[in-house]
Amino acid sequence: MTAGDWASRALAVVIDRVTVTEAEVGARFPLYAEPADGRWKTTGRGSWTGGFWAGLLWLRARRTGDEAHRRAAAECTARLRPWVDADTATRGLIFWYGTAPAFGSGEAVALRAKAGRACLDSYDPEAGVVPWGAALGGPRLLARADAVPGLVPLLARAGDEGPAVAAVHLHRHLDLCLGAEGAGNGCRPRPAWQFDAAAGWYPCEDPAPGWSRGEAWLLLAVADALLHPEVAAHRPERLAFAAEQLLVQSEALTGRIIPSNEAFRPRGPVDTSAAAITAVALLKLSRAWAPRAAVCSYRAIAILSRLAEAHVTGPGSGRPAGMLLDGCYDAAKGLAVRHELIWGDFFLALGLATLDDLVDITRV
């Protein structure tokens, strides 16, 4: 059986789960589901994860070709519009992944462009980032690993200055998370920093180094930059070095197939969502980075296969089929530590859809 065969079967199960979820959540956005029965915790506006639900609906529409499914995806994407002017760098996650899988939708393209321009307007030249923002609470001038993925391609398409700002935003995060002050010498990346006008950047205690999803987000952002020549042209040697750093420091090619949520707590919960994000990042690197193409592709397939075989619920289990279990939302708060997470579902589906030749990963 080829990779496409098993991936197609696994994708069908995951897409069927999307339809079950849709019936449960209605006009709300799913966030995480209980592992025992699959019931979703939902949000009314989508929070930072709303784009992943829209993206899943677009992947379903691609898979089925059903016009009703396409309309449902378009309607969900339209409900993301209030986030365009929200003060948060997670607009990259919301609007890139909520629109990039769309096909034949001028409305999705227009919404993505509007969000990209709004993010460009939010750029803070003194800090060198689009700030994390205050929309989700907490300090505004943060640089976090999850503030980069999605935002790189979103900014890259946001007008003449977009690629340069995308590059500055990315490299600021890489210099902080991976540079001499943030990592290096075998240390794990430090995923969160705060800016003070007088003192400059200083590290945050939470999330701590070794947060596997933070490492996966950074790897994904680097892969996105390599897929956009207009972004990669800025400090190309640093970008290639960052890719190598991340692969080594996060053990993305050599460590556990499904990583611990925290590297320094190997007996703590794992995070399948980090594994799924890593798989997609590796698939992108296999298309964009010749020196590591073969090994990145092999590892991505191994991760997706393990997720599908060992962590996705099947029929007859007493709960809905197609749930990607063992995702860890926030271990420090004890929040949804072994659950189905909507972004885990999305990246698993995206990876499987790539292996099934349903999606061109270089464009999503």
N, C-alpha and C positions, 0 to 999 in steps of 0.2 A: 504494500500500500504506500503510495507516494504521500509527501507532505500535504499536497492539495486534497487528497482523499480524506484523511483523518481531520484535517483542518476544516474542510467543508462540513463534515458531520458535526464537529464540535460547534462550528459557527451556527448551524441550524438550531441546535439546542439553546445556545445563548440568545439568538434572535427570537425564538419562541418565548423565552423568559421576558423579553422586552414587551411582547404583547400582553402577557399576564400582568406585568408591572403597570402598563398603561391603563388597564382596566381597573386596577386598584387605586392609582394615584389621581386619575382624572386630570384636572387642570393644575395640580400641584407638581412639585419637582421631587423626585426620590433622592434621598441622601444616603442612608444605609439601612440594611434589612437585618432583622433578627435571624440568627443562624438556625434556630429551632423550627420556625414556621414561615420564614420569608416575608414577614410583614414589614412594610417600609416605614421608616421615619421620614417625613416629608417636610418641605419648606414651601412657603407661598410664592417667594420671588426667585428661588433658585440658589441664593448665596453664591459662593465661588464655584460651585459644582454644576450649576444649571446648564452650562454648555455641553457637559458630558451626556446629559439626558437628551438634549436636542441632537447631539452627534449620534447617539445610539439609534434614535428614530430615523435619522438620515441613512445610517448603515442598514437598518431594516428595509427602508424603501429601496435602497440599491439592491438588496438581496431578493426581495419579492417582486419588484417592479409594479407594485400595486399603487394606483393613483391615490387611494384613500390613505395609504401609509405616507405617501409623499406630502399630502395635505397636512397630515398630523405633524410631520416633521417641520414643515414651514410654519404652521401655527405656533408650535412650541418655540421655534427660533424667534418669531416675532415677539413672544413674551419676554425675551431677554432685553428688549430695547431699553427699558428703564436703567439698565446698568451702563449704558454708553457714557454717561456723565458722572458715574459713581467714582469716588476718590479711592481707587484701588488698582494696583498693578495686576491683580488676578483677572482683570479684564482680558488679559492675554489668554488665560485658560477658558474664560467664558466665551469669548467671541471667535477665537481661532477654532477651537474644537467644536463649537456649536455651529459653525458655518462651513469650514473647510470640507467636510464630507458631503455637503450639499451638491446637487447636480442640477443644472438647468434652472437655477433659482436666482434671478436677478435681484430679488429682495434680499436674499442672504448675502450676496456680494456687496450690495449697497450698505447693508447694516455693518458688515465687516469693515468696509472702507471708512464709514463714519466713526466706528469705534477706534480704528487705528489712528485717525486724525485726532480724536479726543485724547488718546494716550500720548501722542506726540506733543500735544499742547500741555500735558502734565509733566513733561520732562523738566527736572531740576538740574540746571547745568552746574551748580555749585557742588551738589552731592554726586552728580554724574549718573543719576538713575531716574527712571520713572518711579516715584516713591511707592512703597507698599501701600500707603494711604490709610485714612481713618475710617473708611466705610465699614470695615469689619471689626472696628474697635481697636484699642491699643494705640501705641505711638505711630505717628505717620511716617517719619523719616527712617524707615527700615529698608535694609537690603536682605531679602530672603531667597533661598533657593527656589521656592515655588512662585517667585515673582518674575521668573525669566522664561520658562517654557510657554509657548503660545505667543508671548509678547514679542519675541524675536521676529517670527514671520509676519505678525500683525503690523509691527512698526516698519518692517522692510517694504511693505506695500503702501505706506502712508505718505507718499509724496517724496519730493526731492531730498529732503533731509532725513527721511525715515530710515534708510539703511545705515547711515552714520550714527544716528541715535540708537538704533537697535544694537550696533556694534559696541558703542560706549556703554550702554546699559548692561550688556552681556559681560563685557570685559571687566567692568567694575565689580560685578558679582564674582567673576572668576578670580580676580586679583584678591578679593577679600576672602572668599571661601577656600581657595587653593594656594594663595600666595604665601610668602614667608611668614606673615602674621596669622594666617588662617589655617594653614595645613603644611604640607611638605614634610620631608624627612620621615616618610612612612606614616604620618598622622592621617586621621580621617578628616575630610572636609568639614569646616565649621559653617553651618548652614544659615546663620542669622546674625546680622550686624545692625547697630543703630548709629545714626549720625547726629553729631552735635557741632554746631557752627564753630565753637571755640576749640573743642577737643578733637574733632574729626570723627572717624569711624572707630567704634569699639565693639567687641563681640557680646552677643546676648547669651544668656545661660540656657535658654530654651528656644528652639530645640537644640539639643546637645550634639556635638560631633558623633558620628556613627549612625545618624538617622538615615535609614536606608532609602526612604522615599525622597528625602532631600537630595541624596546622591543621584538617584534616578532622574529627578527633575533637572539637575544640572547637566547630566549626560544627554538628556533629550534636547535641552536648549543648545548645546554644542552641536549636536547632530543637525538641528534645524539651521543653525548658522552655516554649517558646511554645505547644506543643500541650497543656500542662497548666496551665489557668488558675489553679489553686491554687498553683502554683510561680511562674508569670509575674506574679502579683499582688505579689510581693516585688520591689521596685526595678524596675518595668516599664520606666521610661525608660532605665535602665542596660542592661537586656536588649536593647532595640531598638537602642541605640547599639553594643552589642557585636556584634550581628548585622551592622550596617553596617561596623564595624571589620574584622571577619573577612573579609567579602566583598571589601573593598578590599585589606587587607594580604596576604591569601593569594591574591589575584587569581583567586578562585574563578569569577567570571563573565567575566573578561577574559584570563586567562593561557592557558597551554597546556592543551589538552583533557586530556591525560595529563601530569600534572606530573612534574618531576624529583623524585627522593626528597629532595634537598636543593636548595633554591632557589638557593643561591650556587655550586652545581656543575651548571650547566645541561647539561654534557656527560657527567655521571655517569648512573647508572641512573635510569630513571623508576620510578614506583610505581603500577601499575594498581589496587592495593588502595586507595590514597589517592583515586584518581579515583572508584572505586565507592562509597566512603564519602561522598565529596562529593556524588555524584549522589543518594544517598538523603537526605542532609541537605537538599539543594535541593528535592527532592520534598516533604519535610516542610514546609519554609519556604513552598512554593507553596500549601500548605493552611492555614498558620497565620499568615502575614504578608502581608496584603493589599498593602502598598506595593511589594513586589517579587515578587508571585505569578507574573506572566506570565513575567518574565525568568528567574526561578529554574526554572520548569517547562521552558522552552525549553532552558536550559543543561543541565539534568539529562538530558533526552532526547538531546541532542547527545553528552553523555559516554557514556551507555549504548550509544548506537548505535555510537560509535567503538570502545568496548571489544568489543562483539559482532562487529564487522566486522574489526577489525585485530588483536585480541589473544586471541581465543578460537580454539583449535584446531578444525579441521574434520576430516571423514572423509578417509582416505587420506593422512594426514600422517606415518604411521609411529609415531604415539603416540596415546593416547586422545583422542577428540573431547570438546570441552566444557571443556578446561583454560583458565583465565584466566591467561595467561603474563605475564611482565614485572612481577611483584610484587617488591618489595624489602623483605625482612624487616629486615636490619640491615646497612647499608652500611659502617659503621665497623668492624664485625667481619668483613666479607666473608661474611656468612651469608645464603644464599639471596637473592641480589641480582637474579635474573631468573627467579624461580620462580613456580609456582602456590601461592598462599597460601590457607588455608582461609577466612580472614575476607574475602579478596577475592572468593572464590567466593560466600560468603554474601551480601555486599552487592550483588554483581552480580545474583544470583538474586532478592533482595528487590526491587531496583529494577525488574527485568524483570517480576516478578510483579505489581507495582503497575501498570505500564503495561498489563498483560494483564488487569487488573481481578480478579486472583486474591486480592489482599491489600489491605486498607485500611491505607495507610501511616500514618495517624494513630493506629493502635492497636498498631503494632509498633515 
